[in-house]
Amino acid sequence: SYRVLADEGWLDLARHRGATVRDRPESKPGAGAIQAFARRVQESAAEAIAGGLSRGTAAQQLIAIARQLSKG
């Protein structure tokens, strides 16, 4: 796992010093990124509701996740 993250540019691996997370510039979303993200969130919510979660519970979870993301 560490090797894969290093190959993708997320980690620096140094012998006898372990792994260090790299500072990376914030990437710009590509065309359609927002729509693709919204579609995946909608699909996940629909799957949760189909699995028995109430719409209210699904909405509460989405709001909690949004709040956590906005803190960062």
PEHUTA-V94040 format. One line per field, one symbol per residue. ss: DSSP state (~ for helix, > for strand, _ for the rest). psi: psi as a letter, one per 40 degrees, with the letter a starting at -180 (. if undefined). burial: # if it has 24 or more other C-alpha atoms within 12 Angstrom, else .. Layout:
BEGIN
ss: ???
psi: ???
burial: ???
END
This chain:
BEGIN
ss: _~~~~~~___>>>>___>>>>___________~~~~~~~~~~~~~~~~~~____~~~~~~~~~~~~~~~~~_
psi: dddddddeedihhhheeaihhihiihihiiheddddddddddddddddddeeiiddddddddddddddded.
burial: ............................................#............#..............
END
